Amino acid sequence: MIYWPVGLILLDSAVAVAMWICIGRFLLAIGLPDQSPFFAMRWLVQASAPLMKLTNRICPHQITEKLRPLYAGFVFLVIRFYLFPLSLGYEVAGLGDFPLENTILSLIQ
């Protein structure tokens, strides 16, 4: 187990939650409309609205509305996987090496 500084764990966890919210919205949007009465879809649409505004500035216009949450999730993944290690000087070999995912995996095992 790698011991991470608390500030890095909080920063990575915030970006991780944003990434998983966007991916969850995309996955639910495959079968449900954005205005669905299903509580999880309503919550994901509300939670991801500011994230979508943030990533719409860099999202190509050719990407359809249904794929934009997946694109936003990918942007947050790239930030976590490439930008954080490059700027903060630590190594990541896979998604399971991040603090949030590592904690979840250790709870499952």
C-alpha positions as protocol buffer text, in pm:
chain_id: "A"
residue {
  index: 1
  type: MET
  ca { x: 0 y: 0 z: 0 }
}
residue {
  index: 2
  type: ILE
  ca { x: 132 y: 341 z: -98 }
}
residue {
  index: 3
  type: TYR
  ca { x: 91 y: 613 z: 162 }
}
residue {
  index: 4
  type: TRP
  ca { x: -33 y: 932 z: -1 }
}
residue {
  index: 5
  type: PRO
  ca { x: -40 y: 1282 z: 149 }
}
residue {
  index: 6
  type: VAL
  ca { x: -385 y: 1387 z: 271 }
}
residue {
  index: 7
  type: GLY
  ca { x: -408 y: 1682 z: 30 }
}
residue {
  index: 8
  type: LEU
  ca { x: -335 y: 1458 z: -267 }
}
residue {
  index: 9
  type: ILE
  ca { x: -593 y: 1204 z: -152 }
}
residue {
  index: 10
  type: LEU
  ca { x: -860 y: 1476 z: -123 }
}
residue {
  index: 11
  type: LEU
  ca { x: -774 y: 1626 z: -462 }
}
residue {
  index: 12
  type: ASP
  ca { x: -765 y: 1288 z: -634 }
}
residue {
  index: 13
  type: SER
  ca { x: -1087 y: 1178 z: -464 }
}
residue {
  index: 14
  type: ALA
  ca { x: -1270 y: 1492 z: -583 }
}
residue {
  index: 15
  type: VAL
  ca { x: -1160 y: 1433 z: -941 }
}
residue {
  index: 16
  type: ALA
  ca { x: -1239 y: 1060 z: -906 }
}
residue {
  index: 17
  type: VAL
  ca { x: -1593 y: 1130 z: -789 }
}
residue {
  index: 18
  type: ALA
  ca { x: -1640 y: 1371 z: -1081 }
}
residue {
  index: 19
  type: MET
  ca { x: -1511 y: 1106 z: -1321 }
}
residue {
  index: 20
  type: TRP
  ca { x: -1739 y: 831 z: -1185 }
}
residue {
  index: 21
  type: ILE
  ca { x: -2043 y: 1064 z: -1183 }
}
residue {
  index: 22
  type: CYS
  ca { x: -1991 y: 1140 z: -1553 }
}
residue {
  index: 23
  type: ILE
  ca { x: -1939 y: 773 z: -1639 }
}
residue {
  index: 24
  type: GLY
  ca { x: -2246 y: 674 z: -1436 }
}
residue {
  index: 25
  type: ARG
  ca { x: -2457 y: 934 z: -1614 }
}
residue {
  index: 26
  type: PHE
  ca { x: -2342 y: 801 z: -1950 }
}
residue {
  index: 27
  type: LEU
  ca { x: -2417 y: 441 z: -1855 }
}
residue {
  index: 28
  type: LEU
  ca { x: -2766 y: 523 z: -1727 }
}
residue {
  index: 29
  type: ALA
  ca { x: -2834 y: 746 z: -2027 }
}
residue {
  index: 30
  type: ILE
  ca { x: -2794 y: 443 z: -2253 }
}
residue {
  index: 31
  type: GLY
  ca { x: -3132 y: 316 z: -2135 }
}
residue {
  index: 32
  type: LEU
  ca { x: -3297 y: 619 z: -1974 }
}
residue {
  index: 33
  type: PRO
  ca { x: -3371 y: 972 z: -2094 }
}
residue {
  index: 34
  type: ASP
  ca { x: -3212 y: 1266 z: -1909 }
}
residue {
  index: 35
  type: GLN
  ca { x: -3556 y: 1369 z: -1776 }
}
residue {
  index: 36
  type: SER
  ca { x: -3627 y: 1025 z: -1631 }
}
residue {
  index: 37
  type: PRO
  ca { x: -3818 y: 1007 z: -1300 }
}
residue {
  index: 38
  type: PHE
  ca { x: -3570 y: 744 z: -1176 }
}
residue {
  index: 39
  type: PHE
  ca { x: -3398 y: 898 z: -871 }
}
residue {
  index: 40
  type: ALA
  ca { x: -3044 y: 788 z: -965 }
}
residue {
  index: 41
  type: MET
  ca { x: -3069 y: 943 z: -1310 }
}
residue {
  index: 42
  type: ARG
  ca { x: -3210 y: 1268 z: -1171 }
}
residue {
  index: 43
  type: TRP
  ca { x: -2928 y: 1284 z: -917 }
}
residue {
  index: 44
  type: LEU
  ca { x: -2657 y: 1207 z: -1175 }
}
residue {
  index: 45
  type: VAL
  ca { x: -2792 y: 1470 z: -1415 }
}
residue {
  index: 46
  type: GLN
  ca { x: -2797 y: 1733 z: -1139 }
}
residue {
  index: 47
  type: ALA
  ca { x: -2454 y: 1635 z: -1006 }
}
residue {
  index: 48
  type: SER
  ca { x: -2292 y: 1627 z: -1348 }
}
residue {
  index: 49
  type: ALA
  ca { x: -2443 y: 1951 z: -1484 }
}
residue {
  index: 50
  type: PRO
  ca { x: -2157 y: 2171 z: -1355 }
}
residue {
  index: 51
  type: LEU
  ca { x: -1902 y: 1916 z: -1471 }
}
residue {
  index: 52
  type: MET
  ca { x: -2056 y: 1910 z: -1816 }
}
residue {
  index: 53
  type: LYS
  ca { x: -2043 y: 2292 z: -1833 }
}
residue {
  index: 54
  type: LEU
  ca { x: -1677 y: 2277 z: -1741 }
}
residue {
  index: 55
  type: THR
  ca { x: -1586 y: 2019 z: -2004 }
}
residue {
  index: 56
  type: ASN
  ca { x: -1814 y: 2152 z: -2280 }
}
residue {
  index: 57
  type: ARG
  ca { x: -1559 y: 2427 z: -2340 }
}
residue {
  index: 58
  type: ILE
  ca { x: -1301 y: 2173 z: -2453 }
}
residue {
  index: 59
  type: CYS
  ca { x: -1539 y: 1915 z: -2601 }
}
residue {
  index: 60
  type: PRO
  ca { x: -1546 y: 1900 z: -2981 }
}
residue {
  index: 61
  type: HIS
  ca { x: -1880 y: 2002 z: -3130 }
}
residue {
  index: 62
  type: GLN
  ca { x: -1897 y: 1679 z: -3332 }
}
residue {
  index: 63
  type: ILE
  ca { x: -1959 y: 1476 z: -3017 }
}
residue {
  index: 64
  type: THR
  ca { x: -2331 y: 1421 z: -2961 }
}
residue {
  index: 65
  type: GLU
  ca { x: -2509 y: 1515 z: -2637 }
}
residue {
  index: 66
  type: LYS
  ca { x: -2540 y: 1150 z: -2532 }
}
residue {
  index: 67
  type: LEU
  ca { x: -2163 y: 1097 z: -2554 }
}
residue {
  index: 68
  type: ARG
  ca { x: -2059 y: 1417 z: -2374 }
}
residue {
  index: 69
  type: PRO
  ca { x: -2070 y: 1262 z: -2024 }
}
residue {
  index: 70
  type: LEU
  ca { x: -1836 y: 985 z: -2142 }
}
residue {
  index: 71
  type: TYR
  ca { x: -1603 y: 1246 z: -2290 }
}
residue {
  index: 72
  type: ALA
  ca { x: -1608 y: 1440 z: -1962 }
}
residue {
  index: 73
  type: GLY
  ca { x: -1529 y: 1123 z: -1767 }
}
residue {
  index: 74
  type: PHE
  ca { x: -1240 y: 1055 z: -2003 }
}
residue {
  index: 75
  type: VAL
  ca { x: -1106 y: 1408 z: -1949 }
}
residue {
  index: 76
  type: PHE
  ca { x: -1109 y: 1356 z: -1572 }
}
residue {
  index: 77
  type: LEU
  ca { x: -940 y: 1017 z: -1617 }
}
residue {
  index: 78
  type: VAL
  ca { x: -663 y: 1175 z: -1823 }
}
residue {
  index: 79
  type: ILE
  ca { x: -616 y: 1440 z: -1555 }
}
residue {
  index: 80
  type: ARG
  ca { x: -590 y: 1172 z: -1286 }
}
residue {
  index: 81
  type: PHE
  ca { x: -377 y: 928 z: -1482 }
}
residue {
  index: 82
  type: TYR
  ca { x: -136 y: 1162 z: -1662 }
}
residue {
  index: 83
  type: LEU
  ca { x: -148 y: 1518 z: -1530 }
}
residue {
  index: 84
  type: PHE
  ca { x: -142 y: 1447 z: -1154 }
}
residue {
  index: 85
  type: PRO
  ca { x: 150 y: 1200 z: -1167 }
}
residue {
  index: 86
  type: LEU
  ca { x: 344 y: 1426 z: -1400 }
}
residue {
  index: 87
  type: SER
  ca { x: 298 y: 1738 z: -1189 }
}
residue {
  index: 88
  type: LEU
  ca { x: 306 y: 1580 z: -841 }
}
residue {
  index: 89
  type: GLY
  ca { x: 579 y: 1322 z: -903 }
}
residue {
  index: 90
  type: TYR
  ca { x: 426 y: 985 z: -821 }
}
residue {
  index: 91
  type: GLU
  ca { x: 377 y: 672 z: -1032 }
}
residue {
  index: 92
  type: VAL
  ca { x: 52 y: 500 z: -1125 }
}
residue {
  index: 93
  type: ALA
  ca { x: 47 y: 167 z: -1306 }
}
residue {
  index: 94
  type: GLY
  ca { x: -330 y: 121 z: -1328 }
}
residue {
  index: 95
  type: LEU
  ca { x: -665 y: 246 z: -1207 }
}
residue {
  index: 96
  type: GLY
  ca { x: -643 y: 31 z: -894 }
}
residue {
  index: 97
  type: ASP
  ca { x: -339 y: 231 z: -778 }
}
residue {
  index: 98
  type: PHE
  ca { x: -540 y: 544 z: -707 }
}
residue {
  index: 99
  type: PRO
  ca { x: -647 y: 606 z: -345 }
}
residue {
  index: 100
  type: LEU
  ca { x: -1026 y: 591 z: -393 }
}
residue {
  index: 101
  type: GLU
  ca { x: -1026 y: 283 z: -612 }
}
residue {
  index: 102
  type: ASN
  ca { x: -760 y: 117 z: -397 }
}
residue {
  index: 103
  type: THR
  ca { x: -978 y: 166 z: -89 }
}
residue {
  index: 104
  type: ILE
  ca { x: -1284 y: 26 z: -265 }
}
residue {
  index: 105
  type: LEU
  ca { x: -1088 y: -275 z: -391 }
}
residue {
  index: 106
  type: SER
  ca { x: -948 y: -344 z: -45 }
}
residue {
  index: 107
  type: LEU
  ca { x: -1302 y: -343 z: 98 }
}
residue {
  index: 108
  type: ILE
  ca { x: -1416 y: -595 z: -162 }
}
residue {
  index: 109
  type: GLN
  ca { x: -1127 y: -839 z: -110 }
}
